[in-house]
Amino acid sequence: MSEHLLLTLGEGLAPVALLIALGYVWRLTAPGGLDALSARRAINMLVMYAFYPGLAYHVVSHARFGADFWWVPLYTWIGLLMAAGIAWLVFARSGLFPGLGRRQLGALILACSFGNILSIGLSVLQPLYGSGAARFAIYADILGIGILFWSLGAGLASAWGCNGDGTFRLSLFVRTFVRLPPVWAFAAGFTVNLLGLPNPAPIARTAELLGQAVVPAMLLTIGMSLSPAALRQRPGLLAMAGLLKLVVMPAIVAALCLPFLGRNEMTVSIVLLAGMPTMMATIMLSERFGLDTELLASVMVATTLLYFIVLPLWLWVLL
């Protein structure tokens, strides 16, 4: 990597670390009497219903659609499904971690499969390739992660959690997915772009401003979830989960993607997005269906901290 690239990436990641640290300070101090859990839930709602729809509309309405519109979600699907399968083999069938119940296995498979593309992915790709690279994260998140999260993820959580009825209903998935505000914003931006419809300046500017809040908001919530005490429990289990999520999953995607499509901006982005730490929204599924949320949060903490060690190695390999 060139010195200029290292400097640019460092400048991009320094605010990431500081915002996560600020979220952790909030967790410790609860300013204004607002505890981290309440603040995190409020921020997540703002991201879901306001900030992320703005980002999705802004990016997609200005994107130049090409092969990446199909390749990025496809490899996201492949990597995620293979990671889920490998996690199931390692934690449920290998005998390396005896005593894990269904609630723990469900939490581990979710944690090893779904990555934090939205906040950390954007923070990495934009310093590397500019603001236009946000489209890779958007495609991977909505068309890749989003669909599987509300189908495979919700189905797995409902079947293995203590609050679900053990079945997955396609009709429930469809109703949930089509009601998500980012999906509507994505569809609106895609329609405007594809058909060349007018994009009034007030709407475009409002969407842009809303989108700028996504990354800092999500990074704050990561810091609010950090718990050093959780890292002292089951270190071997957390290390294996981190290895699967941050090394094995992107390595598989790289092996399938780079020889076929070559090494370019799109493929490097696909590999980097495959190696993101555990997705924050998995906590929501865990709490809803009664998985082991404490274990899932521990894996999220471990993979987030380990990510800053693993990322430079992947950049050295890919760039």
FENHU-V595617 format. One record per residue. N is the residue number from 1. PSI is psi in degrees with one decimal (* if undefined). Layout:
[[N PSI] [N PSI]]
//
This chain:
[[1 142.2] [2 158.6] [3 -37.0] [4 -41.2] [5 -42.1] [6 -41.9] [7 -43.5] [8 -44.5] [9 -40.7] [10 -40.5] [11 -31.2] [12 -34.7] [13 -23.6] [14 -47.0] [15 -30.6] [16 -50.3] [17 -39.8] [18 -39.0] [19 -39.4] [20 -42.1] [21 -38.9] [22 -40.6] [23 -37.2] [24 -39.0] [25 -39.5] [26 -42.9] [27 -38.0] [28 -33.4] [29 -24.0] [30 63.0] [31 141.4] [32 12.1] [33 6.0] [34 108.7] [35 162.5] [36 -37.4] [37 -46.5] [38 -42.5] [39 -41.0] [40 -43.5] [41 -39.8] [42 -42.7] [43 -41.9] [44 -37.6] [45 -39.9] [46 -42.1] [47 -45.6] [48 -41.2] [49 -9.7] [50 -60.1] [51 -50.8] [52 -40.2] [53 -39.6] [54 -43.6] [55 -45.8] [56 -45.8] [57 -45.5] [58 -47.7] [59 -47.6] [60 -34.7] [61 -19.4] [62 -4.5] [63 152.2] [64 105.9] [65 135.7] [66 -154.5] [67 -25.7] [68 -23.2] [69 -27.9] [70 -41.8] [71 -41.6] [72 -52.1] [73 -36.8] [74 -50.0] [75 -26.3] [76 -44.6] [77 -48.8] [78 -49.1] [79 -42.4] [80 -45.9] [81 -40.3] [82 -37.6] [83 -41.0] [84 -42.3] [85 -43.1] [86 -40.9] [87 -39.9] [88 -43.0] [89 -43.7] [90 -47.4] [91 -26.2] [92 -25.1] [93 -15.4] [94 -22.7] [95 3.1] [96 -26.2] [97 75.2] [98 155.9] [99 1.8] [100 128.5] [101 -179.3] [102 -36.7] [103 -39.1] [104 -41.4] [105 -42.7] [106 -42.2] [107 -41.8] [108 -40.2] [109 -42.1] [110 -45.7] [111 -35.7] [112 -10.4] [113 -46.6] [114 123.0] [115 157.6] [116 64.9] [117 -37.8] [118 -51.7] [119 -57.8] [120 -36.5] [121 -46.8] [122 -39.1] [123 -25.5] [124 -45.7] [125 -39.2] [126 -41.4] [127 -29.5] [128 -46.6] [129 4.5] [130 176.0] [131 -28.0] [132 -22.4] [133 -11.0] [134 -25.9] [135 -32.6] [136 -44.1] [137 -38.2] [138 -47.4] [139 -45.4] [140 -36.0] [141 -48.1] [142 -50.2] [143 -21.7] [144 -74.8] [145 -47.4] [146 -47.3] [147 -45.4] [148 -30.6] [149 -44.1] [150 -1.6] [151 -74.0] [152 -48.8] [153 -50.3] [154 -38.1] [155 -43.1] [156 -44.5] [157 -40.5] [158 -33.3] [159 -35.1] [160 -9.9] [161 169.2] [162 -10.6] [163 -8.2] [164 173.4] [165 7.4] [166 6.7] [167 153.3] [168 129.2] [169 120.4] [170 -38.7] [171 -37.4] [172 -40.5] [173 -47.6] [174 -44.8] [175 -41.0] [176 -44.8] [177 -44.9] [178 -12.0] [179 -4.5] [180 125.4] [181 -40.0] [182 -31.6] [183 -43.6] [184 -41.3] [185 -40.0] [186 -46.7] [187 -40.4] [188 -46.2] [189 -38.6] [190 -42.7] [191 -45.1] [192 -44.1] [193 -49.4] [194 -40.1] [195 -2.8] [196 33.9] [197 157.9] [198 140.4] [199 86.2] [200 139.7] [201 -42.2] [202 -39.3] [203 -44.6] [204 -42.6] [205 -39.6] [206 -44.1] [207 -40.0] [208 -44.4] [209 -42.7] [210 -42.6] [211 -30.1] [212 -17.3] [213 -10.1] [214 -55.3] [215 -52.9] [216 -36.4] [217 -46.1] [218 -35.3] [219 -36.4] [220 -41.5] [221 -30.1] [222 -46.2] [223 -36.6] [224 -17.0] [225 -9.1] [226 135.2] [227 101.0] [228 -31.8] [229 -31.9] [230 -25.7] [231 -18.9] [232 -6.5] [233 130.8] [234 59.8] [235 -36.4] [236 -40.6] [237 -44.0] [238 -37.6] [239 -41.8] [240 -43.2] [241 -41.5] [242 -40.0] [243 -45.5] [244 -44.4] [245 -41.2] [246 -18.6] [247 -54.6] [248 -47.8] [249 -50.6] [250 -29.4] [251 -40.5] [252 -45.2] [253 -40.5] [254 -41.5] [255 -30.7] [256 -25.4] [257 -50.3] [258 -44.3] [259 -27.9] [260 -42.0] [261 -6.9] [262 170.8] [263 110.2] [264 -175.7] [265 -41.9] [266 -47.7] [267 -38.0] [268 -40.5] [269 -40.7] [270 -45.2] [271 -44.4] [272 -39.5] [273 -28.9] [274 -20.1] [275 28.6] [276 153.1] [277 172.6] [278 139.2] [279 134.7] [280 -39.0] [281 -14.2] [282 -27.8] [283 -37.7] [284 -45.6] [285 -40.2] [286 -44.9] [287 -35.6] [288 -40.1] [289 2.4] [290 33.8] [291 -179.2] [292 89.3] [293 -35.6] [294 -43.0] [295 -43.3] [296 -43.0] [297 -35.3] [298 -42.8] [299 -39.3] [300 -42.4] [301 -48.5] [302 -46.8] [303 -32.9] [304 -44.3] [305 -42.2] [306 -25.5] [307 -38.2] [308 -14.8] [309 -39.9] [310 -34.8] [311 -49.2] [312 -32.4] [313 -42.7] [314 -39.3] [315 -37.8] [316 -37.5] [317 -40.1] [318 -28.9] [319 *]]
//
